[in-house]
Structure formats: structure tokens, C-alpha cells
Amino acid sequence: MTDKPDPQVIDINAIVARHFAEQAEHNLRAEAPRRANKAALFDTLAAAGITQVIVTFDGSGDSGQVEEIDARAGGEVADLPEAEIAICSPVWGSDKIKRSTMCVEAAIEQFAYDLLAETHGGWENNDGAFGEFTFDVATRSISLDYNERFTSSEYYSHEF
């Protein structure tokens, strides 16, 4: 008879704890780039006379996307500036920072995705989520209205 090796025990609590620790580290590394990205975006929007940008997103079933980016200048629909912006983001599991230059619209979209990943990772999975970001240029603030979908079921058992 041959000896069978002991089955490997997987400690799911340790795996989950490690993941949350890695996510917290990543979020800390993202703080400085986030501040710089936000400043670059607001500087560019203000210079173009944009007063507000609303980014609408929706996702489910492992797929999600920005649906619309709506810019306003004093309440009127406006075009985003043609300028390019350098956006920085941390590389997962590394101290490296990735720098990409893109048009303003792409930079706003990427920034929205980065903020969603930080606050609601997996927003596009299962029943998904939808919502909108509001970029208020005057106050240099970004608010997120987030709606998460879920399937619910109620079980009843009857014996007669």
C-alpha cells in the first residue's frame, strides 16, 4: 500500500485577509496619483470654462462601461476641451506608477473607472451596478451616486 499525501488545507480566511491587505496597500499608493489626476482634470476643465461634468456608468454580467460623459458650461451643454492630460495610476502589486497621456474625455473615463475600482471593486459583476459621478469644477469636488443591483429570493415551505 502506498502512502497518500495529506490533503492540502486551504485557509480561506488567510486568503481573504491577504487580499484585503493588498487592496488597502494599493489604495494607499493610489492617493497621491488620484490627487494629481484630479488637479490636472479640474485645471483643464476650468481653463475651458466647463462648470460640471456628469459621468454615467452601468454594468452587470461581468461587463460594465461608462455610458455617457456630459459636460456643461453654466448649465448649457458644452464640448470637452481638445487638450491632452497625463494620468497616473499605481500598478497592482508594485511600487511603480503608470503614466498615460490621453484626451480629456478618456482621462475622465479612466478616472471614473479608477474611483469605482477603489470604492466598489467588482461593480460590473453579477447583477452589477449603475450610477453617476458629478464633477463640480467650482468646488473641485467629485460626488458618486452608486446603485448596486442584487437578486433576492424568499423561501417558503408549507406542509399540509
C-alpha positions in Angstrom: 0.0 0.0 0.0 1.3 3.4 -0.9 1.1 6.4 1.5 -1.2 9.1 0.3 -0.1 12.6 1.0 -2.1 14.6 3.4 -4.7 16.8 1.6 -3.7 20.4 1.3 -5.7 22.6 3.7 -6.7 25.9 2.2 -7.2 28.7 4.7 -9.8 30.9 3.0 -9.7 33.4 5.9 -6.0 34.0 5.3 -6.5 34.3 1.6 -9.3 36.9 2.1 -7.3 38.8 4.7 -4.3 38.9 2.3 -6.5 40.2 -0.5 -7.9 43.0 1.7 -4.4 43.9 2.9 -3.2 44.1 -0.7 -6.2 46.2 -1.7 -5.6 48.6 1.2 -1.9 48.9 0.2 -2.9 49.6 -3.4 -5.4 52.2 -2.3 -2.7 54.0 -0.2 -0.4 54.0 -3.3 -3.3 55.5 -5.3 -3.8 58.5 -3.1 -1.1 60.7 -4.5 -1.8 59.9 -8.1 -5.5 60.4 -7.5 -4.9 63.9 -6.1 -2.6 64.8 -9.1 -5.1 63.4 -11.6 -8.0 65.3 -10.0 -6.0 68.6 -10.0 -5.0 68.1 -13.7 -8.6 67.4 -14.7 -10.1 70.3 -12.8 -7.4 72.7 -14.1 -8.1 71.7 -17.7 -11.9 71.8 -17.3 -11.8 75.2 -15.6 -9.5 76.7 -18.3 -12.1 75.6 -20.9 -15.0 77.1 -19.0 -16.5 73.8 -18.1 -18.5 74.0 -14.8 -19.8 70.5 -14.5 -19.2 67.0 -15.9 -21.6 64.1 -15.3 -20.3 60.6 -16.0 -23.0 57.9 -16.2 -22.0 54.2 -15.9 -23.8 50.9 -15.9 -22.7 47.3 -15.7 -23.7 43.7 -15.0 -22.8 40.1 -16.0 -19.0 40.7 -15.8 -19.2 43.7 -18.1 -19.5 47.4 -17.4 -18.8 50.7 -19.1 -19.2 54.4 -19.0 -22.4 55.1 -20.8 -22.1 58.9 -21.2 -19.9 61.9 -20.4 -22.0 65.1 -20.3 -20.1 68.4 -20.0 -21.8 71.7 -19.0 -20.7 75.3 -19.0 -23.0 77.4 -16.9 -25.9 75.0 -17.3 -25.5 74.7 -21.1 -24.3 71.6 -22.9 -20.6 72.1 -23.8 -17.8 70.2 -25.6 -14.9 68.9 -23.6 -11.6 70.6 -24.5 -9.3 69.0 -27.1 -6.4 69.0 -24.7 -4.4 66.0 -23.5 -3.8 65.1 -19.9 -1.3 62.9 -18.2 -3.0 60.5 -15.9 -1.1 58.4 -13.3 -2.1 55.1 -11.7 -0.4 52.6 -9.5 0.4 49.2 -10.8 -1.2 46.4 -8.8 1.3 44.7 -6.5 4.1 47.1 -7.4 5.5 50.5 -6.3 5.5 51.6 -9.9 3.3 54.3 -11.2 2.0 54.0 -14.8 1.7 57.4 -16.6 -0.5 57.7 -19.7 -1.3 60.7 -21.8 -4.8 60.9 -23.2 -7.6 63.2 -24.3 -9.7 64.8 -21.7 -12.7 62.6 -22.3 -10.6 59.4 -22.0 -8.9 60.8 -18.8 -12.3 61.5 -17.2 -13.5 58.0 -18.1 -10.3 56.4 -16.8 -10.5 58.4 -13.6 -14.1 57.3 -13.1 -13.1 53.6 -13.5 -10.2 54.1 -11.0 -12.6 55.6 -8.5 -15.1 52.8 -9.0 -12.3 50.2 -8.5 -11.2 51.8 -5.3 -14.7 52.2 -3.8 -16.8 49.4 -5.3 -14.5 46.8 -6.9 -16.5 44.3 -8.9 -19.3 46.8 -9.6 -19.8 45.2 -13.0 -20.1 41.6 -11.8 -23.3 39.6 -11.3 -26.4 41.8 -11.2 -24.0 44.8 -11.4 -24.4 48.4 -10.5 -25.2 51.8 -12.1 -24.8 55.4 -11.2 -23.1 58.7 -11.9 -20.2 60.8 -11.0 -20.7 64.6 -10.8 -17.6 66.6 -11.3 -18.2 70.1 -9.8 -15.5 72.3 -11.2 -16.1 75.4 -9.0 -15.8 73.3 -5.8 -13.2 70.9 -7.3 -15.3 68.0 -5.9 -16.5 64.7 -7.3 -19.5 63.0 -5.9 -20.6 59.5 -6.7 -24.2 58.3 -6.7 -24.0 54.5 -6.7 -26.8 51.9 -7.1 -26.0 48.2 -6.6 -28.3 45.6 -8.0 -28.9 42.2 -6.4 -31.1 39.2 -6.8 -33.2 38.4 -3.9 -35.2 35.3 -3.1 -37.6 34.4 -0.3 -38.1 30.8 0.6 -41.3 29.4 2.0 -42.1 25.8 2.9 -45.5 24.5 3.7 -46.7 21.2 4.8 -50.4 20.4 4.8 
